[in-house]
Amino acid sequence: MNRRNFIHITATSLAFSALPILPALSHNVTKYKTALVGSGWWGMNILRCAIQAGESKVVALCDVDENQLKKANEEVTKLCSDQPKIYRDYREMLAKEKPEIVIVATPDHWHALCCIAAIESGANVYVEKPVGHTVMEGRAMVNAARKYNRTVQVGTHRRVSPHNISGMDFLKSGKAGKIGMVRAFVHYGGGAGEKLPEIAPPKGLDWDFWCGPAPLHSYNAGIHPRGFRQYMDFANGQLGDWGIHWIDQVLWWTEEKYPKKIFSTGGRAIKKDSTDAPDHQVAIWKFEDFTLEWEHRLFAGNEAEKTNVGCYFYGTEGTFHMGWLDGWTFYPSNKNKPIIHEDAKLNEPDSQNIKELWANFLDCIKTGKRPASDIEIGHRSSNVALLGNLSMKLGRSIDWDGEKEIILNDPEANKLLRRDYRGNWVYPS
Ligand SMILES: NC(=O)c1ccc[n+]([C@@H]2O[C@H](COP(=O)([O-])OP(=O)(O)OC[C@H]3O[C@@H](n4cnc5c(N)ncnc54)[C@H](O)[C@@H]3O)[C@@H](O)[C@H]2O)c1
């Protein structure tokens, strides 16, 4: 789709603005004006659930890539009778549509600006993880949610997955005994890879806008869509992408809100491609009562280890594995006792529980309760991952004051809790 077509879609869609948009939650109408910012893979997974829940009227789709928008728009118009308007700039979309719900499913470096602008415009927000690209972005998101009293749900759907809930009940009931250590991990195979040629961005993609507040990179076909995860200016590698899901499970289990001491190391022992995130990494977080360890590897994928994703809780009564596709399993220390297992209950596509998280989001909008993956919870879990990367970047351990959200006695480290934005974009405070 070229620029002319893009404008055409906007103009066509504008024609529908003449249609009355019904207010949400009046006596007989319960549809929320809903907008999607970032209409790629996961954004569409969320929007599909929103449509299926039957309480959303899709008023806008917003993306800086017309190719993504075109696909998304085609799907929405097949799924329901809504005729969303098409936008490139989320600020224009928020000003014109005044949505009541905004889904933010952009790459990570955009979460904070889009989420805060949506909150300030009066919307409730479902924002993807990790909440911010740097720690202080997440803090600004929490502050905005509280200041404007909006419901802000983070996309950590494992908080509402049936097997994660029953697994957490098992752990919290003490059946695994006293837990002194947790090991979270994600291991995938892969090889060195090859450098991708730097080419002109595809027609219809506003690459400068895509990079936004982050440094402007040369475009290569591996970054967008979906490949940004392994570029540290736009995301936080495997720890920021996958790690936060498992860290979130650990923070759900423990009474502690944050770690006290953090150390991480890793590197790019194998990868030779265009990405720059570590291809292997180890991180250790010292909590008051236990130690959390993270490991990831993007090579040596094989069946030597029993499972490649999840976290092991090591207790005096046995070892509990919280997994994904493989549910949860408890291996008792006493060999005479049976292994206990529960299968996962996941939704397709992509084996997730967005439907349940969306239902909780809607319920909390109505009741004013804090959602299962409230922004503050997501912020704390994101911080654990981001602080791991921060330690790896510095090459030394850091001491974290989680109440004040500062690193103790280390001015150089504290500077990395935020970063300078490019051009006219302003870092949120
Ligand atoms: N909770 C989960 O289990 C889960 C799973 C997958 C992805 N995610 C998260 O979802 C987010 C999106 O990931 P994805 O795999 O769908 O990526 P994607 O590349 O498929 O989609 C992101 C879209 O955002 C668009 N975009 C970039 N800047 C924008 C801006 N300023 N305004 C509007 N649109 C913009 C891109 O053009 C792209 O179409 C990431 O934060 C990722 O961590 C979460």
The ligand as a Tripos MOL2 file, in Angstrom:
@<TRIPOS>MOLECULE
LIG
   44    48     1     0     0
SMALL
NO_CHARGES

@<TRIPOS>ATOM
      1 N1          2.5540  -10.6310   26.4330 N.am      1 LIG1
      2 C1          3.0820  -11.4480   25.5490 C.2       1 LIG1
      3 O1          3.0860  -12.6760   25.7260 O.2       1 LIG1
      4 C2          3.6770  -10.8900   24.2860 C.ar      1 LIG1
      5 C3          3.9350  -11.7100   23.1930 C.ar      1 LIG1
      6 C4          4.4470  -11.1340   22.0330 C.ar      1 LIG1
      7 C5          4.7210   -9.7610   22.0000 C.ar      1 LIG1
      8 N2          4.4960   -9.0050   23.1000 N.ar      1 LIG1
      9 C6          4.8240   -7.5530   23.1020 C.3       1 LIG1
     10 O2          4.0380   -6.9040   22.1220 O.3       1 LIG1
     11 C7          4.7540   -5.7890   21.6010 C.3       1 LIG1
     12 C8          4.7140   -5.8750   20.0620 C.3       1 LIG1
     13 O3          5.3980   -7.0270   19.6270 O.3       1 LIG1
     14 P1          5.0690   -7.6810   18.2130 P.3       1 LIG1
     15 O4          5.7850   -8.9670   18.1640 O.co2     1 LIG1
     16 O5          3.6130   -7.6720   17.9920 O.co2     1 LIG1
     17 O6          5.7880   -6.6700   17.2100 O.3       1 LIG1
     18 P2          5.3700   -6.2910   15.7150 P.3       1 LIG1
     19 O7          6.5880   -5.7530   15.0720 O.co2     1 LIG1
     20 O8          4.6710   -7.4420   15.0620 O.co2     1 LIG1
     21 O9          4.2840   -5.1400   15.9110 O.3       1 LIG1
     22 C9          4.6110   -3.8850   16.4250 C.3       1 LIG1
     23 C10         3.9260   -2.8380   15.5550 C.3       1 LIG1
     24 O10         4.0850   -1.5450   16.1470 O.3       1 LIG1
     25 C11         4.2550   -0.6280   15.0820 C.3       1 LIG1
     26 N3          4.8070    0.6300   15.5890 N.ar      1 LIG1
     27 C12         6.0880    0.9860   15.8230 C.ar      1 LIG1
     28 N4          6.1360    2.2440   16.3130 N.ar      1 LIG1
     29 C13         4.8610    2.6920   16.3840 C.ar      1 LIG1
     30 C14         4.2500    3.9020   16.8080 C.ar      1 LIG1
     31 N5          4.9680    4.9340   17.2650 N.pl3     1 LIG1
     32 N6          2.9140    4.0340   16.6980 N.ar      1 LIG1
     33 C15         2.1530    3.0140   16.2140 C.ar      1 LIG1
     34 N7          2.6660    1.8300   15.8030 N.ar      1 LIG1
     35 C16         4.0130    1.6700   15.9140 C.ar      1 LIG1
     36 C17         5.1400   -1.3640   14.1050 C.3       1 LIG1
     37 O11         5.1280   -0.7690   12.8430 O.3       1 LIG1
     38 C18         4.5320   -2.7460   14.1490 C.3       1 LIG1
     39 O12         3.5150   -2.9050   13.1930 O.3       1 LIG1
     40 C19         6.1620   -5.8740   22.1880 C.3       1 LIG1
     41 O13         6.2730   -4.9710   23.2570 O.3       1 LIG1
     42 C20         6.2680   -7.2920   22.7080 C.3       1 LIG1
     43 O14         7.1100   -7.4020   23.8360 O.3       1 LIG1
     44 C21         3.9670   -9.5400   24.2320 C.ar      1 LIG1
@<TRIPOS>BOND
     1     1     2 1
     2     2     3 2
     3     2     4 1
     4     4     5 ar
     5     4    44 ar
     6     5     6 ar
     7     6     7 ar
     8     7     8 ar
     9     8     9 1
    10     8    44 ar
    11     9    10 1
    12     9    42 1
    13    10    11 1
    14    11    12 1
    15    11    40 1
    16    12    13 1
    17    13    14 1
    18    14    15 2
    19    14    16 1
    20    14    17 1
    21    17    18 1
    22    18    19 2
    23    18    20 1
    24    18    21 1
    25    21    22 1
    26    22    23 1
    27    23    24 1
    28    23    38 1
    29    24    25 1
    30    25    26 1
    31    25    36 1
    32    26    27 ar
    33    26    35 ar
    34    27    28 ar
    35    28    29 ar
    36    29    30 ar
    37    29    35 ar
    38    30    31 1
    39    30    32 ar
    40    32    33 ar
    41    33    34 ar
    42    34    35 ar
    43    36    37 1
    44    36    38 1
    45    38    39 1
    46    40    41 1
    47    40    42 1
    48    42    43 1
@<TRIPOS>SUBSTRUCTURE
     1 LIG1         1 GROUP 0 **** ****
